[in-house]
Amino acid sequence: MALFGKQSKDGPAQSTPRSDRSSAPDVGFPDEPFGDPDLLVGNNQSNEPAVLTARVYGEKTTFGSVSWWSEKDWWKLAPEGEANDVRCQVGTYADLAVAAVSLRGNKHRLQGAVNDDSYAIAHTTGDDGRGYLLVAVSDGMGSAKHSSFGARLAAQNALRALMELLAKLPGNGLMADLTEHQAVLLSWITRKVLGYRANEFGAPTVDANEFDSADAQCTLTFAIVPTGEPTLSREAVIGIVGDSPAFLVQNARLTPIEPAKDLEGLWSSSSDGLLGATSMVITSVELEPGDGLLLTSDGIGNFLTHGDQETVLGLDIASRWKRPVGMLDFIRDASFELQSADDDRTAVMIWIDE
């Protein structure tokens, strides 16, 4: 099966040797256009560079009205050095494709603070021999002094814990196994975050013994997506502590993934947080070939829907991300300009092959 596209029965197309391309220029555009024509700025006939620009929804923000290097001095370096202005990852695994991006928001740029969001991606083979893609999004709470560090460790260690779970559980069903062991899993993640090494990258300078969970508090939303066979559906399991939402992307439309009615009492508000939690929302969604699953921090998720309706941004994102997109396009789409959307932004998009 060719992943997300056609492939010749004789294998991947081979590039033509340079010696046989004497009439072709060394540099040029492909036969098919890339990106959107309205985003290509500059006269390429004169070799001026093409520039990707962020999409604007409504009025431009005050931040976006001037360049980052302007005298307004609104895009400051963080004292810690690495602010995680942009972090991105794309790739494929079996019949799945995934793209992830995390962007520092305008609020933290102005403050010279670091991006409090983080994500993690991994894949593993379960005890049933099936492959699983694991993704996590974590959003550090603004009131926590070291929430960016907590979010990074939380996302990474959540996937480590889930990989152990998939390798050792008796196989009563992923939903049932995860529900039964959720308290142990959450406790393990908390211990790993709070038991950091003093010299670890980005670690707080205070002694771990003096470190309180409130200093690194964060949210966590994760998804376990099994690989599958062509034309067959599969069940993805989603765990949520906090307010980082998840969405089903189907037929260019977004549907928020809500907990089952009898689980509403388990929903943790953003003031509760992951560290120290003993329960979480555990739900599932059926994914058909061609569907997508989107996990976000609230810096993006809060602006995709309003009530039961998709916003203009939500409709646009669902249309653009209905199939895999290029890495630069994915970053550009997440870099939208919208009044009051000044928080850090993280999105992880998973696509199922058709």
VEXDREN-2710 file (C-alpha; in Angstrom, 1 decimal):
% VEXDREN-2710
k/r/px/py/pz
1/MET/0.0/0.0/0.0
2/ALA/1.3/3.4/-0.9
3/LEU/1.0/5.8/2.0
4/PHE/-1.1/8.9/1.2
5/GLY/-0.6/8.7/-2.5
6/LYS/-0.1/6.6/-5.6
7/GLN/3.0/4.5/-6.3
8/SER/4.1/2.7/-9.4
9/LYS/3.9/-1.1/-9.3
10/ASP/7.6/-1.0/-10.2
11/GLY/8.4/0.9/-7.0
12/PRO/9.1/4.6/-6.3
13/ALA/9.8/6.8/-9.2
14/GLN/13.6/7.3/-9.8
15/SER/15.0/10.7/-10.5
16/THR/16.4/11.3/-13.9
17/PRO/20.3/11.4/-13.9
18/ARG/21.6/14.9/-14.4
19/SER/23.4/13.9/-17.6
20/ASP/19.9/13.2/-19.1
21/ARG/18.4/16.6/-18.0
22/SER/20.5/18.9/-20.1
23/SER/17.5/20.9/-21.1
24/ALA/16.1/21.3/-17.6
25/PRO/17.3/24.1/-15.3
26/ASP/19.2/23.3/-12.1
27/VAL/16.7/25.2/-10.1
28/GLY/13.0/25.6/-10.8
29/PHE/9.4/25.0/-9.7
30/PRO/7.9/21.5/-9.8
31/ASP/5.2/20.7/-12.3
32/GLU/2.6/20.9/-9.5
33/PRO/2.3/24.2/-7.6
34/PHE/3.4/24.1/-4.0
35/GLY/1.6/26.2/-1.3
36/ASP/-1.1/28.7/-2.1
37/PRO/-0.4/31.2/-4.9
38/ASP/-1.7/34.1/-2.7
39/LEU/1.1/33.3/-0.2
40/LEU/3.9/33.6/-2.7
41/VAL/5.4/37.0/-2.4
42/GLY/8.0/38.4/-4.7
43/ASN/8.8/38.1/-8.4
44/ASN/10.3/34.6/-8.8
45/GLN/11.2/35.4/-12.4
46/SER/13.9/37.7/-11.0
47/ASN/14.9/35.1/-8.3
48/GLU/13.4/37.0/-5.4
49/PRO/12.5/34.7/-2.5
50/ALA/9.0/33.4/-1.9
51/VAL/7.7/34.3/1.5
52/LEU/5.1/32.4/3.6
53/THR/2.8/34.8/5.5
54/ALA/0.5/34.0/8.3
55/ARG/-3.2/34.1/7.7
56/VAL/-5.2/36.8/9.3
57/TYR/-8.7/36.2/10.7
58/GLY/-10.4/39.6/11.4
59/GLU/-8.3/42.5/12.4
60/LYS/-4.6/42.1/12.8
61/THR/-3.3/41.9/16.3
62/THR/-1.3/44.8/17.8
63/PHE/1.7/42.4/17.9
64/GLY/1.5/41.4/14.3
65/SER/1.3/44.9/13.0
66/VAL/5.0/45.4/13.3
67/SER/8.1/43.2/12.7
68/TRP/9.7/41.3/15.5
69/TRP/12.9/43.4/15.1
70/SER/11.1/46.7/15.2
71/GLU/11.6/49.4/17.9
72/LYS/8.5/48.2/19.6
73/ASP/10.7/45.5/21.2
74/TRP/7.8/43.1/21.6
75/TRP/9.6/39.8/20.7
76/LYS/12.1/39.4/23.5
77/LEU/14.7/36.7/24.1
78/ALA/14.1/34.6/27.2
79/PRO/16.7/34.8/29.9
80/GLU/17.0/31.0/29.9
81/GLY/18.2/31.2/26.3
82/GLU/16.0/28.7/24.5
83/ALA/12.4/30.1/24.2
84/ASN/11.1/27.4/21.9
85/ASP/9.7/30.0/19.4
86/VAL/9.1/27.2/16.9
87/ARG/9.3/23.4/17.3
88/CYS/8.1/21.1/14.6
89/GLN/8.1/17.5/13.7
90/VAL/6.6/15.5/10.8
91/GLY/6.8/11.9/9.7
92/THR/5.0/8.6/8.9
93/TYR/4.5/5.3/10.7
94/ALA/2.8/2.4/9.0
95/ASP/-0.5/3.8/7.6
96/LEU/-0.4/6.9/9.8
97/ALA/1.1/10.4/9.1
98/VAL/1.7/12.9/11.9
99/ALA/2.6/16.6/12.1
100/ALA/3.3/18.5/15.3
101/VAL/4.1/22.1/15.9
102/SER/4.5/24.3/19.1
103/LEU/4.8/28.1/18.9
104/ARG/5.6/30.7/21.5
105/GLY/2.7/33.0/21.9
106/ASN/2.7/36.8/21.7
107/LYS/2.2/37.1/25.4
108/HIS/5.4/35.3/26.2
109/ARG/7.3/37.0/23.4
110/LEU/6.4/40.3/25.0
111/GLN/7.4/39.1/28.4
112/GLY/10.6/37.5/27.3
113/ALA/9.3/34.2/28.7
114/VAL/9.6/30.7/27.3
115/ASN/6.9/28.7/25.5
116/ASP/5.0/26.8/28.2
117/ASP/3.6/24.2/25.7
118/SER/5.1/20.9/24.8
119/TYR/4.4/17.8/22.8
120/ALA/5.8/14.3/22.4
121/ILE/5.5/11.6/19.7
122/ALA/6.5/7.9/19.8
123/HIS/5.5/4.6/18.4
124/THR/5.7/1.1/19.8
125/THR/4.5/-2.5/19.3
126/GLY/2.0/-3.8/21.8
127/ASP/1.9/-7.3/23.3
128/ASP/-0.7/-8.2/20.6
129/GLY/1.9/-7.5/17.9
130/ARG/0.1/-4.4/16.6
131/GLY/1.8/-1.1/16.1
132/TYR/0.7/2.0/18.0
133/LEU/1.3/5.7/17.5
134/LEU/1.5/7.6/20.8
135/VAL/1.2/11.4/20.9
136/ALA/0.8/13.8/23.9
137/VAL/0.2/17.5/24.3
138/SER/1.0/19.3/27.6
139/ASP/0.3/22.9/28.4
140/GLY/2.1/24.5/31.4
141/MET/0.0/26.6/33.7
142/GLY/0.8/30.2/33.7
143/SER/0.8/30.5/37.4
144/ALA/3.5/27.8/37.8
145/LYS/7.1/29.2/37.8
146/HIS/8.6/26.2/35.9
147/SER/5.6/25.0/33.9
148/SER/7.5/24.9/30.6
149/PHE/9.9/22.3/32.2
150/GLY/6.9/20.4/33.7
151/ALA/5.1/20.3/30.4
152/ARG/8.1/18.9/28.5
153/LEU/8.7/16.2/31.1
154/ALA/5.0/15.4/31.4
155/ALA/4.6/14.8/27.7
156/GLN/7.7/12.7/27.4
157/ASN/7.1/10.6/30.5
158/ALA/3.4/10.1/29.6
159/LEU/4.5/8.3/26.5
160/ARG/7.1/6.3/28.3
161/ALA/4.4/5.1/30.7
162/LEU/2.0/4.3/28.0
163/MET/4.6/2.2/26.1
164/GLU/5.2/0.2/29.3
165/LEU/1.5/-0.2/29.7
166/LEU/1.0/-1.5/26.1
167/ALA/3.9/-4.0/26.5
168/LYS/2.7/-5.5/29.9
169/LEU/-1.1/-5.3/30.1
170/PRO/-3.1/-8.5/29.9
171/GLY/-5.0/-7.4/26.9
172/ASN/-8.6/-7.0/28.3
173/GLY/-9.0/-4.1/25.9
174/LEU/-7.1/-0.8/25.8
175/MET/-9.9/1.2/27.3
176/ALA/-10.5/-1.2/30.2
177/ASP/-6.8/-1.7/30.9
178/LEU/-6.1/2.1/30.9
179/THR/-9.0/2.8/33.1
180/GLU/-8.0/0.2/35.6
181/HIS/-4.4/1.4/35.8
182/GLN/-4.9/5.2/35.4
183/ALA/-4.0/6.1/39.0
184/VAL/-0.7/4.1/38.8
185/LEU/0.1/5.7/35.5
186/LEU/-0.6/9.3/36.7
187/SER/1.4/8.7/39.9
188/TRP/4.4/7.5/37.9
189/ILE/4.3/10.5/35.6
190/THR/4.1/12.9/38.6
191/ARG/7.1/11.2/40.3
192/LYS/9.2/11.4/37.1
193/VAL/8.5/15.1/36.6
194/LEU/9.2/16.0/40.2
195/GLY/12.3/13.7/40.4
196/TYR/14.2/15.6/37.7
197/ARG/18.0/15.8/37.5
198/ALA/19.6/19.0/38.6
199/ASN/21.6/19.4/35.4
200/GLU/18.9/18.3/33.0
201/PHE/18.3/20.6/30.1
202/GLY/15.9/23.4/31.2
203/ALA/15.7/22.1/34.8
204/PRO/14.9/24.6/37.6
205/THR/17.9/25.7/39.6
206/VAL/16.3/25.0/42.9
207/ASP/16.9/21.7/44.7
208/ALA/14.4/19.0/43.8
209/ASN/13.7/18.5/47.5
210/GLU/12.4/22.1/47.6
211/PHE/10.4/21.7/44.5
212/ASP/6.6/21.7/44.8
213/SER/4.3/20.1/42.2
214/ALA/2.5/23.5/41.8
215/ASP/5.8/24.9/40.4
216/ALA/5.6/22.6/37.4
217/GLN/1.8/22.1/37.0
218/CYS/0.5/21.4/33.6
219/THR/-2.3/19.7/31.6
220/LEU/-2.0/16.5/29.6
221/THR/-3.9/15.1/26.6
222/PHE/-2.7/12.0/24.9
223/ALA/-3.9/9.7/22.2
224/ILE/-3.1/6.0/21.4
225/VAL/-3.8/5.3/17.7
226/PRO/-3.3/1.7/16.4
227/THR/-2.1/1.0/13.0
228/GLY/-4.6/-0.8/10.8
229/GLU/-5.5/-2.4/7.5
230/PRO/-6.7/-0.5/4.4
231/THR/-10.5/0.2/4.4
232/LEU/-10.9/-0.8/8.0
233/SER/-11.7/1.5/10.9
234/ARG/-9.8/1.5/14.2
235/GLU/-10.5/2.8/17.7
236/ALA/-8.2/5.5/19.1
237/VAL/-8.1/5.9/22.9
238/ILE/-7.7/9.4/24.3
239/GLY/-6.8/10.5/27.9
240/ILE/-7.3/14.0/29.2
241/VAL/-6.4/15.8/32.4
242/GLY/-7.0/19.6/32.0
243/ASP/-8.3/21.7/29.2
244/SER/-6.2/20.8/26.2
245/PRO/-8.8/19.7/23.7
246/ALA/-9.0/17.0/21.0
247/PHE/-11.0/17.0/17.8
248/LEU/-12.1/14.5/15.1
249/VAL/-11.3/15.8/11.6
250/GLN/-13.7/14.2/9.2
251/ASN/-14.9/15.3/5.8
252/ALA/-13.2/18.7/6.3
253/ARG/-15.1/19.3/9.5
254/LEU/-14.0/19.5/13.2
255/THR/-15.9/17.7/15.9
256/PRO/-14.7/18.2/19.6
257/ILE/-14.1/14.9/21.3
258/GLU/-16.1/15.0/24.5
259/PRO/-16.0/12.6/27.5
260/ALA/-18.9/10.2/27.8
261/LYS/-21.8/11.6/29.9
262/ASP/-21.1/9.4/32.8
263/LEU/-17.5/10.5/33.0
264/GLU/-18.1/14.3/33.2
265/GLY/-17.3/14.3/36.9
266/LEU/-13.7/13.2/36.1
267/TRP/-13.0/16.2/34.0
268/SER/-10.2/18.1/35.6
269/SER/-10.3/21.9/35.3
270/SER/-7.2/23.8/34.3
271/SER/-6.7/24.7/38.0
272/ASP/-6.4/21.0/39.0
273/GLY/-3.6/19.9/36.6
274/LEU/-1.8/16.7/35.9
275/LEU/0.7/16.5/38.7
276/GLY/-0.9/14.8/41.7
277/ALA/-4.0/13.8/39.7
278/THR/-5.5/10.3/40.4
279/SER/-8.0/10.1/37.6
280/MET/-8.5/11.4/34.1
281/VAL/-11.1/11.4/31.3
282/ILE/-10.6/8.3/29.2
283/THR/-12.6/8.1/26.0
284/SER/-12.3/6.7/22.5
285/VAL/-13.2/7.6/18.9
286/GLU/-13.7/5.5/15.9
287/LEU/-11.3/6.5/13.0
288/GLU/-12.2/5.6/9.4
289/PRO/-9.7/5.6/6.5
290/GLY/-9.2/9.3/5.5
291/ASP/-10.1/10.6/9.0
292/GLY/-7.8/12.7/11.2
293/LEU/-7.3/13.3/14.9
294/LEU/-6.2/16.7/16.2
295/LEU/-4.8/17.3/19.7
296/THR/-4.1/20.9/20.7
297/SER/-3.3/23.2/23.6
298/ASP/-6.0/25.7/24.4
299/GLY/-4.0/28.4/22.6
300/ILE/-5.4/26.9/19.4
301/GLY/-8.3/24.7/20.5
302/ASN/-10.2/27.5/22.2
303/PHE/-10.5/29.3/18.8
304/LEU/-11.6/26.4/16.6
305/THR/-15.2/26.1/17.9
306/HIS/-17.7/28.2/19.7
307/GLY/-20.6/26.3/21.3
308/ASP/-21.7/23.7/18.9
309/GLN/-20.3/25.5/15.9
310/GLU/-17.0/25.7/14.2
311/THR/-15.5/29.2/13.9
312/VAL/-14.2/30.6/10.6
313/LEU/-10.7/29.6/11.8
314/GLY/-12.0/26.1/12.7
315/LEU/-13.6/25.6/9.3
316/ASP/-10.4/26.8/7.6
317/ILE/-8.1/24.6/9.6
318/ALA/-10.4/21.5/9.1
319/SER/-10.3/22.1/5.3
320/ARG/-6.5/22.7/5.2
321/TRP/-5.7/19.7/7.4
322/LYS/-8.1/17.2/6.0
323/ARG/-5.1/15.6/4.4
324/PRO/-1.4/15.8/5.2
325/VAL/0.3/19.1/4.4
326/GLY/3.9/20.2/4.1
327/MET/5.8/21.1/7.2
328/LEU/6.1/24.8/6.3
329/ASP/2.4/25.0/5.5
330/PHE/1.6/23.3/8.8
331/ILE/3.7/25.9/10.7
332/ARG/2.1/28.7/8.7
333/ASP/-1.4/27.5/9.4
334/ALA/-0.7/27.4/13.2
335/SER/0.7/30.9/13.0
336/PHE/-2.6/32.5/12.3
337/GLU/-3.3/36.1/13.5
338/LEU/-6.5/36.5/15.5
339/GLN/-7.4/39.1/18.1
340/SER/-6.8/37.8/21.7
341/ALA/-5.1/34.6/20.5
342/ASP/-1.9/35.5/22.3
343/ASP/-1.2/32.2/24.2
344/ASP/1.3/29.6/23.3
345/ARG/0.1/27.2/20.6
346/THR/0.6/23.5/20.1
347/ALA/-1.1/21.2/17.6
348/VAL/-0.5/17.5/16.8
349/MET/-2.4/16.2/13.8
350/ILE/-2.7/12.5/12.9
351/TRP/-4.0/11.3/9.5
352/ILE/-5.3/7.9/8.6
353/ASP/-4.4/6.7/5.2
354/GLU/-7.3/6.3/2.7
END
